[in-house]
Amino acid sequence: MAYKISDACVACGTCLPECPVEAISEGDIYVIDPEKCIDCGACAAVCPVSAISPA
């Protein structure tokens, strides 16, 4: 199950370099591509506003 970024995202960019498969896309609110996500949780572990969780 892929992780998902909620609308609590502040687009700080902290999660971007943590993703080992480059599944996160930048934007007003960042988005995780569920096809690429390997469910490692590295992004959720570093999110300062807890906007990332398992979908």
Backbone as JSON Lines, residues from 0, in Angstrom:
{"i":0,"aa":"M","n":[0.84,-1.19,0.0],"ca":[0.0,0.0,0.0],"c":[0.88,1.24,0.0]}
{"i":1,"aa":"A","n":[0.64,2.12,-0.92],"ca":[1.44,3.34,-1.06],"c":[1.12,4.35,0.03]}
{"i":2,"aa":"Y","n":[2.07,5.23,0.27],"ca":[1.85,6.33,1.2],"c":[1.15,7.46,0.45]}
{"i":3,"aa":"K","n":[0.5,8.33,1.21],"ca":[-0.24,9.44,0.63],"c":[0.09,10.71,1.4]}
{"i":4,"aa":"I","n":[0.12,11.83,0.69],"ca":[0.38,13.13,1.31],"c":[-0.94,13.88,1.41]}
{"i":5,"aa":"S","n":[-1.3,14.3,2.61],"ca":[-2.57,15.0,2.82],"c":[-2.45,16.48,2.5]}
{"i":6,"aa":"D","n":[-3.57,17.18,2.58],"ca":[-3.56,18.62,2.3],"c":[-2.93,19.43,3.42]}
{"i":7,"aa":"A","n":[-2.43,18.75,4.45],"ca":[-1.66,19.42,5.51],"c":[-0.25,19.73,5.03]}
{"i":8,"aa":"C","n":[0.12,19.2,3.87],"ca":[1.45,19.42,3.29],"c":[1.72,20.91,3.11]}
{"i":9,"aa":"V","n":[2.91,21.34,3.54],"ca":[3.31,22.73,3.39],"c":[4.36,22.89,2.28]}
{"i":10,"aa":"A","n":[4.57,21.84,1.5],"ca":[5.5,21.85,0.36],"c":[6.9,22.33,0.75]}
{"i":11,"aa":"C","n":[7.39,21.84,1.88],"ca":[8.71,22.26,2.37],"c":[9.85,21.55,1.64]}
{"i":12,"aa":"G","n":[9.57,20.39,1.04],"ca":[10.59,19.66,0.3],"c":[11.42,18.69,1.1]}
{"i":13,"aa":"T","n":[11.16,18.57,2.39],"ca":[11.94,17.68,3.24],"c":[11.85,16.22,2.79]}
{"i":14,"aa":"C","n":[10.7,15.81,2.32],"ca":[10.48,14.41,1.93],"c":[11.14,14.05,0.61]}
{"i":15,"aa":"L","n":[11.27,15.0,-0.28],"ca":[11.73,14.74,-1.64],"c":[13.03,13.94,-1.72]}
{"i":16,"aa":"P","n":[14.11,14.36,-1.06],"ca":[15.36,13.6,-1.18],"c":[15.35,12.27,-0.42]}
{"i":17,"aa":"E","n":[14.35,12.05,0.43],"ca":[14.29,10.81,1.21],"c":[13.75,9.63,0.41]}
{"i":18,"aa":"C","n":[13.02,9.9,-0.66],"ca":[12.39,8.82,-1.42],"c":[13.42,8.11,-2.3]}
{"i":19,"aa":"P","n":[13.64,6.81,-2.05],"ca":[14.65,6.07,-2.82],"c":[14.24,5.75,-4.25]}
{"i":20,"aa":"V","n":[12.95,5.89,-4.56],"ca":[12.47,5.57,-5.91],"c":[11.9,6.79,-6.63]}
{"i":21,"aa":"E","n":[12.14,7.98,-6.1],"ca":[11.7,9.24,-6.7],"c":[10.21,9.23,-7.05]}
{"i":22,"aa":"A","n":[9.38,8.8,-6.09],"ca":[7.93,8.72,-6.3],"c":[7.21,10.01,-5.93]}
{"i":23,"aa":"I","n":[7.92,10.99,-5.37],"ca":[7.29,12.22,-4.91],"c":[7.46,13.33,-5.94]}
{"i":24,"aa":"S","n":[6.35,13.99,-6.26],"ca":[6.36,15.1,-7.21],"c":[6.09,16.4,-6.47]}
{"i":25,"aa":"E","n":[6.77,17.47,-6.91],"ca":[6.58,18.78,-6.3],"c":[5.3,19.44,-6.81]}
{"i":26,"aa":"G","n":[4.8,20.37,-6.0],"ca":[3.62,21.14,-6.37],"c":[3.18,21.96,-5.18]}
{"i":27,"aa":"D","n":[2.0,22.55,-5.26],"ca":[1.47,23.29,-4.11],"c":[1.36,22.35,-2.91]}
{"i":28,"aa":"I","n":[0.91,21.15,-3.2],"ca":[0.92,20.05,-2.23],"c":[1.63,18.91,-2.95]}
{"i":29,"aa":"Y","n":[2.62,18.33,-2.31],"ca":[3.38,17.26,-2.96],"c":[2.49,16.02,-3.12]}
{"i":30,"aa":"V","n":[2.84,15.19,-4.11],"ca":[2.05,14.0,-4.43],"c":[2.98,12.8,-4.54]}
{"i":31,"aa":"I","n":[2.52,11.66,-4.04],"ca":[3.28,10.41,-4.16],"c":[2.63,9.55,-5.23]}
{"i":32,"aa":"D","n":[3.42,9.11,-6.2],"ca":[2.93,8.22,-7.25],"c":[2.78,6.81,-6.66]}
{"i":33,"aa":"P","n":[1.54,6.32,-6.54],"ca":[1.34,5.0,-5.92],"c":[1.95,3.84,-6.71]}
{"i":34,"aa":"E","n":[2.19,4.07,-8.01],"ca":[2.8,3.03,-8.84],"c":[4.29,2.88,-8.53]}
{"i":35,"aa":"K","n":[4.92,3.97,-8.11],"ca":[6.36,3.95,-7.81],"c":[6.65,3.68,-6.34]}
{"i":36,"aa":"C","n":[5.74,4.08,-5.45],"ca":[5.96,3.98,-4.0],"c":[6.2,2.53,-3.57]}
{"i":37,"aa":"I","n":[7.26,2.32,-2.79],"ca":[7.59,0.98,-2.32],"c":[7.23,0.8,-0.84]}
{"i":38,"aa":"D","n":[6.47,1.74,-0.28],"ca":[5.95,1.63,1.07],"c":[7.04,1.55,2.14]}
{"i":39,"aa":"C","n":[8.12,2.31,1.93],"ca":[9.23,2.25,2.89],"c":[9.02,3.17,4.09]}
{"i":40,"aa":"G","n":[8.24,4.25,3.9],"ca":[7.96,5.17,5.0],"c":[9.03,6.2,5.29]}
{"i":41,"aa":"A","n":[10.06,6.25,4.47],"ca":[11.14,7.21,4.71],"c":[10.63,8.64,4.66]}
{"i":42,"aa":"C","n":[9.71,8.91,3.77],"ca":[9.15,10.26,3.64],"c":[8.35,10.66,4.88]}
{"i":43,"aa":"A","n":[7.54,9.74,5.37],"ca":[6.7,10.01,6.54],"c":[7.55,10.27,7.78]}
{"i":44,"aa":"A","n":[8.67,9.6,7.86],"ca":[9.54,9.75,9.02],"c":[10.14,11.14,9.14]}
{"i":45,"aa":"V","n":[10.29,11.85,8.02],"ca":[10.93,13.17,8.06],"c":[9.95,14.34,7.9]}
{"i":46,"aa":"C","n":[8.69,14.06,7.65],"ca":[7.72,15.15,7.43],"c":[7.49,15.94,8.71]}
{"i":47,"aa":"P","n":[7.8,17.25,8.68],"ca":[7.69,18.07,9.89],"c":[6.24,18.36,10.33]}
{"i":48,"aa":"V","n":[5.28,18.15,9.42],"ca":[3.89,18.44,9.78],"c":[3.02,17.17,9.77]}
{"i":49,"aa":"S","n":[3.66,16.02,9.73],"ca":[2.96,14.72,9.74],"c":[1.86,14.63,8.67]}
{"i":50,"aa":"A","n":[2.18,15.11,7.48],"ca":[1.2,15.09,6.38],"c":[1.24,13.81,5.57]}
{"i":51,"aa":"I","n":[2.19,12.92,5.87],"ca":[2.34,11.71,5.08],"c":[1.98,10.49,5.92]}
{"i":52,"aa":"S","n":[1.11,9.63,5.34],"ca":[0.68,8.43,6.06],"c":[0.36,7.33,5.04]}
{"i":53,"aa":"P","n":[0.27,6.09,5.53],"ca":[-0.12,5.01,4.62],"c":[-1.53,5.27,4.07]}
{"i":54,"aa":"A","n":[-1.71,5.02,2.81],"ca":[-3.03,5.28,2.18],"c":[-4.04,4.23,2.6]}
